[in-house]
Amino acid sequence: GWDLKVCFIMAAWDLSVAVEDLGADAPPITVSVTSDLHIGGVILKLVEKSQVKRDWSDHALWWEQKQQWLLRTAWTLEKCGIQADAGLIFMPQHKPLRLGLPNGLNLRLRVCFSGPVFRTVLGICKMLNIRRPEELSLLRPVEEKKRKKVRDLSEELYDLTEVPLTSGTHYDIIMSPSTLMSRPCLYNGMPAHFADSPKTEKVYKMLSVSQPAPPPEAIAKLYRPASVVDKAHIHSRWLDSSRSLMEQGVQENDRLWLRFKYYCFHDLEPKYDAVRLTQMYEQARWAILLEDIDCTEEEMLLFGAIQYHINKLSLSEPQTMTSSPAMDDLDSALQCLEVKLDGANSIIPTACKAVITVYFCLRPKRLTLKGYKQYWFKFKDASISYYKSKEESLGEPIQQINLKGCEAAPDVNVAGQKFCIKLLIPAPEGMNEVYLRCENEEQYSSWMAACRLASKGKSLADSSFQSEVQSIRSFLAMQQTNPNTHTDDSMSINTHSLVSPRYSKKYKAKQLTPRILEAYQNVAQLSLTDALLRFLQIWQALPDFGISLVVVRFKGSRKDEVLGITPNRLIRIDLGVGDVVKTWRYNNMRQWNVNWDIRQVAIEFDGNVNIAFSCVTADCKIVHEFIGGYIFMSTRSREQSDTLNEELFHKLTGGHEAL
């Protein structure tokens, strides 16, 4: 019996645990434990010994040396590998975080530091009333030293730490296969937890209504990416969605940015999405003002005009977003717009006109100067055939191109009368580029509409053809200027805050103002919601839209190159010239995997096409998460828009070695 007693005494040992709530200077609490005691038992002993009466339900143990949470309360100390020298801290799982939003607003919120970042973002978005939270994520801000001069611009902090979390305390760490994403209940146009006080109501208005742009001097001082490599570096700052904030070194009251990460906006409903729509617009606006995305001078003037219109309406209109039926994505939201434009009522080419002549060029190899060559084209069903001349169109075509699954992008300059359609045609080894140059606006509108429908497998006979043509024509009409229009607004317009520094330097305000006001005449009739949607539509039409850049080194290559990650394809870009070398679509991807030991991403496409690369500016987990994330986004459907399949997101992005 004596031996047993000794063994029992030997099995008990002291575990010291710091209790964060008692303050940094308080000594740790020592509890007597055995290796077979479970984590929940340790917590119980701690709470009893602290003699503090309070709600401890949000607290958990953090293992500082291992940088990990001990959330499995049924696990024993032995199973967790904890011995007497483990420095454990007993702390709340929800802590304050400073959050910078796309519109420059800085909030202080209580967020989950213990669950995966994906769950933390869910909690933040639920509180801020941003639906489809899977499209957003958290990233570390650009270093403060680059922004010191304008610290006063964005340092005002709005404290929302007292706003109650909208669900049970522990909802952030319960891993359910799918989460219900129901539409919020709104009171006076805002969630109940914002309607509680005038202070929180004011914050909600700042979230859901566009804020005036800062003065041009302040914009000029903000950090702007100067090169492709600078643009790539921003994507090295995304946090890992699979791991918690604490595990990634984020501390209480640290500053992070909340941004849209995946550029495929699903199920947009202006009635419920006031904050989401406004923040989306703000992210687009700042990408343009800080030259993160390139646009032509004509497009910049139109962006400036719509911003000016939105600023005016935001100051004058009572803020309620237009109610409209559920929308699958931004495109269908924009199809619902009725844009009443002068001169937009001209005759639309009829769908039955199946043969149109256009100038055509199969884009030659890079850095050659071959021009366009004229052919006779026939558009039938969902394919284009082209011939040397009209007379030869009764015989075999030079080539027939099936447009199903292709992408049609505009390459237009209305003032310069340039109306081109850039087609990306799926091919076994990537995508082929084809340019169609149309003679005029009318021809461009009908061909662009036909190409867009054909890419979805629809023919010219489809009922949506006319509305597609009308939408394109109204879009072009916005870019036309009318020098004869006079307006009294020229005194109140803060021109240089509406365009990027490149154009502020190039033109004086008195040169820009009349041009912005000319463009403004084309959008002045739009409601606030329609103006926001129109701005987003033009942003989406820019050639560089939705491309997240990462510097990589392809296997077998001796130089760094750029990988562009988009919602539906990967792009290999020459770092020196900036030209697209190769394109691969996700729907041709058979599998991808990451060799975590050598940090290399390997992808296999149809037709035995294999690529492999290591990442230079970002961790390969970030690239893995982007690819898996976009594939996840493509699985969402209108029918299941109220649920989020969280389990699938983690399967596709969570760092498994293979799909």
VOMIDREN-838201 format. One record per residue (C-alpha): y, z, x. Coordinates in steps of 0.2 Angstrom, whole numbers, padded with zeros to 4 digits, always signed. Example, Ala and Ser with C-alpha at 12.3 -4.5 7.8 and 13.67 -1.06 7.14 Angstrom:
BEGIN
-0022+0039+0062
-0005+0036+0068
***
This chain:
BEGIN
+0000+0000+0000
+0012+0004+0015
+0010-0014+0022
+0015-0021+0005
+0030-0010+0004
+0036-0016+0021
+0033-0034+0016
+0044-0032+0001
+0058-0024+0011
+0057-0038+0024
+0059-0051+0010
+0076-0045+0004
+0091-0050+0013
+0110-0050+0011
+0119-0066+0006
+0138-0066+0008
+0148-0076-0005
+0167-0079-0005
+0174-0078-0023
+0189-0090-0023
+0197-0082-0038
+0199-0065-0028
+0211-0074-0016
+0209-0080+0002
+0211-0063+0010
+0198-0054-0001
+0182-0050+0009
+0166-0060+0003
+0155-0051-0009
+0138-0047-0002
+0123-0047-0014
+0105-0043-0010
+0093-0057-0013
+0076-0064-0010
+0071-0082-0006
+0063-0084-0023
+0078-0079-0032
+0086-0094-0042
+0104-0100-0041
+0108-0093-0058
+0102-0076-0053
+0113-0076-0038
+0128-0080-0049
+0123-0066-0061
+0123-0053-0047
+0140-0060-0040
+0148-0058-0057
+0141-0041-0059
+0147-0035-0042
+0164-0043-0044
+0168-0031-0059
+0180-0044-0065
+0180-0047-0084
+0183-0066-0087
+0175-0082-0092
+0164-0088-0077
+0156-0102-0086
+0165-0116-0077
+0161-0108-0060
+0148-0114-0048
+0142-0111-0029
+0149-0123-0016
+0140-0124+0001
+0154-0127+0013
+0144-0132+0029
+0133-0145+0019
+0148-0151+0008
+0137-0150-0008
+0137-0141-0024
+0122-0130-0030
+0122-0135-0048
+0103-0134-0051
+0104-0116-0057
+0085-0115-0059
+0082-0120-0041
+0077-0105-0029
+0087-0101-0013
+0071-0107-0003
+0071-0124-0012
+0089-0126-0008
+0087-0122+0010
+0099-0107+0009
+0098-0093+0022
+0108-0078+0026
+0121-0088+0037
+0125-0100+0023
+0144-0099+0019
+0144-0101+0000
+0160-0101-0010
+0160-0096-0029
+0173-0107-0037
+0179-0116-0053
+0172-0134-0055
+0188-0140-0063
+0204-0139-0052
+0221-0146-0053
+0223-0163-0045
+0239-0173-0043
+0237-0190-0050
+0248-0206-0048
+0247-0219-0062
+0250-0237-0061
+0268-0235-0068
+0273-0223-0054
+0271-0207-0066
+0264-0192-0057
+0254-0180-0067
+0245-0163-0062
+0229-0162-0072
+0214-0151-0072
+0199-0162-0067
+0181-0160-0063
+0178-0158-0044
+0159-0156-0046
+0152-0171-0055
+0151-0189-0049
+0169-0197-0048
+0163-0209-0062
+0162-0194-0074
+0178-0186-0067
+0187-0203-0072
+0179-0202-0089
+0186-0185-0092
+0204-0190-0085
+0204-0206-0096
+0198-0196-0112
+0212-0184-0109
+0225-0198-0106
+0218-0209-0121
+0213-0223-0110
+0198-0232-0117
+0185-0242-0107
+0186-0229-0092
+0173-0238-0083
+0186-0251-0078
+0196-0238-0068
+0193-0228-0053
+0201-0216-0041
+0208-0221-0023
+0217-0212-0009
+0235-0217-0009
+0244-0227+0005
+0249-0215+0019
+0265-0205+0014
+0274-0209+0030
+0276-0226+0025
+0285-0220+0009
+0296-0206+0015
+0312-0214+0012
+0308-0216-0007
+0300-0199-0009
+0313-0195-0022
+0308-0210-0032
+0291-0204-0038
+0289-0186-0034
+0293-0178-0051
+0277-0170-0056
+0272-0168-0075
+0261-0153-0077
+0246-0155-0089
+0235-0142-0082
+0237-0131-0098
+0232-0146-0110
+0214-0141-0116
+0200-0153-0110
+0194-0163-0125
+0176-0158-0123
+0165-0144-0118
+0168-0137-0101
+0152-0143-0093
+0153-0161-0100
+0157-0168-0083
+0141-0164-0076
+0129-0167-0090
+0121-0184-0085
+0117-0193-0101
+0110-0211-0101
+0124-0216-0112
+0140-0209-0118
+0149-0211-0135
+0165-0220-0133
+0172-0218-0150
+0190-0223-0155
+0202-0208-0153
+0210-0199-0168
+0229-0201-0167
+0242-0190-0174
+0260-0198-0175
+0252-0212-0163
+0246-0199-0150
+0230-0189-0147
+0231-0171-0155
+0232-0162-0138
+0248-0172-0134
+0256-0168-0151
+0256-0149-0147
+0273-0148-0139
+0289-0158-0136
+0285-0157-0117
+0268-0166-0119
+0274-0178-0132
+0287-0183-0119
+0274-0186-0106
+0263-0196-0118
+0278-0207-0122
+0280-0210-0103
+0262-0215-0102
+0262-0227-0117
+0279-0235-0115
+0285-0246-0100
+0297-0237-0089
+0313-0246-0082
+0310-0253-0064
+0318-0243-0050
+0333-0251-0041
+0330-0266-0029
+0333-0255-0014
+0319-0243-0019
+0307-0258-0022
+0312-0265-0005
+0307-0249+0004
+0290-0247-0005
+0274-0252+0005
+0270-0270+0004
+0254-0278+0011
+0260-0290+0025
+0244-0299+0028
+0226-0303+0021
+0220-0288+0032
+0233-0277+0024
+0227-0282+0007
+0209-0279+0012
+0213-0261+0018
+0218-0255+0001
+0200-0257-0005
+0194-0246+0009
+0202-0232-0001
+0191-0232-0016
+0181-0216-0019
+0163-0216-0021
+0159-0216-0039
+0142-0208-0036
+0148-0192-0027
+0160-0178-0032
+0178-0176-0027
+0173-0160-0016
+0159-0170-0007
+0172-0183-0002
+0184-0170+0005
+0196-0170-0009
+0204-0153-0011
+0213-0144-0025
+0231-0151-0028
+0227-0167-0017
+0235-0183-0023
+0225-0198-0029
+0229-0214-0038
+0221-0219-0054
+0220-0238-0055
+0211-0252-0064
+0197-0257-0051
+0187-0270-0061
+0197-0285-0068
+0187-0288-0084
+0196-0280-0098
+0184-0277-0113
+0187-0273-0131
+0206-0272-0131
+0214-0265-0147
+0233-0263-0146
+0233-0250-0160
+0222-0238-0150
+0226-0244-0132
+0244-0241-0130
+0242-0231-0114
+0228-0243-0107
+0239-0259-0111
+0255-0251-0104
+0246-0245-0088
+0237-0262-0086
+0254-0271-0088
+0262-0259-0075
+0248-0262-0062
+0250-0281-0065
+0269-0279-0063
+0269-0269-0047
+0256-0281-0040
+0268-0295-0042
+0284-0285-0037
+0276-0279-0021
+0269-0297-0017
+0251-0291-0018
+0247-0307-0028
+0255-0323-0024
+0265-0333-0038
+0276-0348-0038
+0295-0347-0040
+0293-0353-0058
+0280-0340-0062
+0291-0326-0054
+0306-0331-0065
+0295-0331-0081
+0287-0314-0076
+0305-0308-0073
+0310-0314-0091
+0296-0305-0099
+0299-0289-0090
+0317-0290-0095
+0312-0292-0113
+0299-0278-0112
+0312-0267-0105
+0324-0271-0119
+0311-0268-0132
+0305-0252-0124
+0322-0244-0125
+0325-0250-0143
+0309-0251-0153
+0300-0236-0161
+0285-0236-0151
+0269-0241-0161
+0258-0255-0154
+0253-0268-0167
+0237-0265-0176
+0225-0279-0174
+0206-0282-0176
+0194-0277-0162
+0196-0289-0148
+0182-0293-0136
+0194-0296-0121
+0211-0301-0116
+0208-0319-0120
+0203-0316-0138
+0218-0304-0139
+0229-0318-0134
+0221-0330-0145
+0227-0319-0160
+0245-0321-0154
+0257-0332-0165
+0270-0338-0153
+0284-0346-0162
+0292-0358-0150
+0305-0372-0152
+0297-0388-0148
+0280-0382-0149
+0276-0391-0165
+0274-0408-0158
+0258-0418-0162
+0242-0411-0154
+0230-0424-0147
+0215-0425-0159
+0198-0419-0154
+0190-0436-0158
+0200-0444-0143
+0184-0443-0132
+0190-0455-0118
+0206-0451-0108
+0211-0458-0091
+0216-0445-0078
+0218-0445-0059
+0204-0437-0051
+0200-0430-0033
+0184-0422-0027
+0191-0410-0015
+0187-0416+0003
+0182-0405+0017
+0195-0392+0023
+0211-0398+0033
+0209-0416+0028
+0223-0425+0020
+0215-0437+0007
+0225-0439-0008
+0220-0442-0027
+0211-0457-0032
+0212-0464-0049
+0196-0466-0060
+0192-0469-0079
+0185-0453-0087
+0175-0450-0102
+0173-0433-0109
+0158-0431-0121
+0149-0415-0127
+0151-0403-0112
+0151-0415-0098
+0163-0427-0089
+0158-0444-0083
+0169-0455-0072
+0170-0473-0068
+0179-0485-0056
+0188-0493-0071
+0188-0494-0090
+0179-0510-0090
+0164-0502-0080
+0163-0487-0092
+0149-0496-0102
+0137-0495-0087
+0131-0480-0077
+0145-0468-0071
+0148-0464-0053
+0144-0446-0057
+0142-0435-0072
+0147-0417-0071
+0140-0404-0083
+0154-0391-0086
+0143-0377-0094
+0146-0362-0083
+0160-0370-0074
+0178-0362-0072
+0194-0371-0076
+0210-0364-0068
+0227-0371-0070
+0237-0378-0055
+0254-0382-0064
+0272-0384-0060
+0281-0388-0076
+0298-0392-0067
+0289-0403-0054
+0279-0411-0068
+0263-0407-0059
+0248-0404-0071
+0232-0401-0062
+0216-0393-0068
+0205-0385-0054
+0187-0385-0059
+0174-0374-0050
+0157-0382-0054
+0141-0372-0051
+0130-0379-0037
+0114-0373-0028
+0124-0367-0012
+0139-0360-0021
+0153-0369-0031
+0160-0386-0029
+0179-0388-0032
+0185-0403-0042
+0204-0407-0046
+0209-0417-0061
+0227-0422-0060
+0234-0426-0078
+0249-0438-0081
+0258-0427-0093
+0259-0411-0102
+0250-0418-0118
+0235-0424-0108
+0234-0408-0098
+0234-0397-0114
+0219-0407-0122
+0209-0409-0106
+0212-0390-0101
+0206-0385-0118
+0191-0396-0118
+0186-0390-0100
+0188-0372-0106
+0177-0375-0122
+0164-0385-0111
+0163-0370-0099
+0157-0360-0114
+0145-0373-0119
+0156-0379-0134
+0160-0397-0138
+0177-0406-0143
+0171-0404-0161
+0172-0385-0160
+0184-0378-0173
+0193-0368-0159
+0198-0384-0150
+0215-0386-0159
+0220-0367-0157
+0215-0368-0138
+0227-0383-0136
+0241-0375-0145
+0239-0359-0135
+0240-0370-0119
+0255-0379-0125
+0265-0363-0130
+0261-0356-0113
+0268-0372-0104
+0283-0371-0116
+0287-0354-0109
+0289-0361-0092
+0302-0374-0098
+0320-0370-0096
+0335-0375-0107
+0351-0374-0097
+0361-0376-0113
+0356-0359-0120
+0370-0346-0119
+0368-0328-0120
+0379-0312-0118
+0365-0303-0108
+0371-0309-0091
+0381-0293-0088
+0367-0280-0092
+0352-0289-0083
+0347-0280-0067
+0340-0296-0059
+0334-0290-0042
+0323-0277-0050
+0314-0290-0060
+0308-0301-0045
+0299-0298-0028
+0309-0294-0012
+0305-0312-0006
+0316-0319-0020
+0329-0305-0020
+0332-0311-0002
+0332-0329-0005
+0344-0329-0020
+0360-0320-0025
+0360-0311-0042
+0372-0324-0049
+0359-0338-0045
+0344-0329-0052
+0352-0321-0068
+0355-0338-0077
+0338-0344-0073
+0329-0328-0079
+0339-0329-0095
+0334-0347-0097
+0316-0342-0096
+0320-0327-0107
+0325-0338-0122
+0306-0344-0123
+0300-0326-0125
+0314-0318-0134
+0305-0318-0151
+0289-0309-0145
+0285-0292-0151
+0282-0278-0138
+0263-0279-0139
+0264-0298-0138
+0275-0298-0123
+0264-0286-0114
+0249-0297-0118
+0258-0313-0113
+0263-0305-0096
+0244-0301-0093
+0239-0318-0098
+0250-0326-0085
+0244-0314-0072
+0226-0318-0076
+0230-0336-0074
+0236-0334-0056
+0224-0342-0043
+0222-0325-0034
+0220-0314-0049
+0206-0302-0049
+0201-0305-0031
+0197-0289-0021
+0197-0292-0002
+0186-0284+0011
+0185-0289+0030
+0167-0292+0034
+0157-0300+0049
+0143-0312+0043
+0126-0311+0051
+0126-0324+0065
+0145-0325+0066
+0156-0320+0080
+0172-0318+0071
+0178-0307+0056
+0180-0316+0039
+0186-0310+0022
+0175-0308+0007
+0183-0309-0010
+0175-0300-0024
+0179-0306-0041
+0172-0302-0059
+0160-0317-0058
+0158-0323-0040
+0159-0319-0021
+0171-0329-0010
+0170-0332+0009
+0187-0334+0015
+0193-0340+0033
+0203-0326+0040
+0214-0337+0051
+0218-0351+0038
+0215-0342+0022
+0204-0357+0015
+0189-0354+0004
+0174-0358+0014
+0160-0354+0001
+0158-0347-0016
+0143-0339-0024
+0141-0334-0042
+0133-0318-0048
+0122-0327-0061
+0114-0336-0046
+0110-0319-0038
+0092-0315-0037
+0094-0298-0028
+0105-0288-0016
+0101-0273-0006
+0110-0263+0008
+0102-0257+0024
+0110-0240+0025
+0105-0238+0043
+0114-0253+0050
+0127-0253+0036
+0123-0271+0031
+0123-0280+0014
+0110-0293+0011
+0110-0305-0004
+0098-0318-0010
+0103-0332-0022
+0093-0345-0031
+0087-0360-0020
+0082-0348-0006
+0101-0345-0001
+0102-0329+0009
+0118-0321+0016
+0120-0305+0025
+0136-0296+0032
+0142-0279+0038
+0159-0272+0032
+0174-0270+0044
+0188-0263+0033
+0178-0254+0020
+0161-0244+0019
+0147-0255+0013
+0145-0243-0002
+0162-0249-0008
+0156-0267-0008
+0139-0262-0016
+0148-0253-0030
+0160-0268-0033
+0145-0280-0035
+0135-0268-0045
+0150-0263-0055
+0154-0281-0060
+0136-0285-0065
+0137-0269-0076
+0153-0275-0084
+0145-0291-0089
+0131-0282-0098
+0144-0274-0111
+0144-0281-0128
+0155-0281-0143
+0140-0274-0154
+0138-0259-0142
+0157-0256-0138
+0156-0238-0144
+0143-0233-0131
+0144-0233-0112
+0127-0235-0103
+0131-0223-0089
+0113-0223-0082
+0114-0242-0080
+0130-0240-0071
+0123-0228-0058
+0107-0238-0056
+0118-0253-0051
+0131-0244-0041
+0123-0228-0035
+0117-0234-0018
+0098-0238-0021
+0091-0248-0007
+0087-0263-0019
+0091-0269-0037
***
